[in-house]
């Protein structure tokens, strides 16, 4: 998949959370008709092990409600404040565990075989991809290894 303008890395944080900003980007791009078709099936909570669903469960907010709020406008931080006021309160420790967990999905876990298959299918071997976040970044033209993206978490 090529680089999608306006779609940030999974590693990018909004407040204390990785991935949240990317989910907001996908909501906005989909509403504007600018999200590639390959990404649409990953939206929302239909796939419980996909990142949108995991993020919504962790935050304690329904994806459909988040989508409506996001499309009402506002900054990422304003939307996050809305989520935190309505969802599950998370401590700094919760956020640290969330960020570390999400950034390592696909590394020595139940998703590892799927990740290896996707890497091979797209010919991305020898790219330093170890996690789902790495895979997405490389697939979209970013280099998480060179950027050492995990250090910013």
NORPEVEN-V351884 format. One record per helix or strand. SS is the DSSP state (h for helix, s for strand). FROM is the first residue (numbers start at 1). LEN is the number of residues. Records with the same first field share a line. If there is no record, write none. Layout:
BEGIN
SS = FROM-LEN ; FROM-LEN
END
This chain:
BEGIN
s = 13-2 ; 17-2
h = 20-12 ; 37-4 ; 51-9 ; 63-9 ; 76-11 ; 92-13 ; 112-10 ; 132-8 ; 144-4 ; 149-4
END
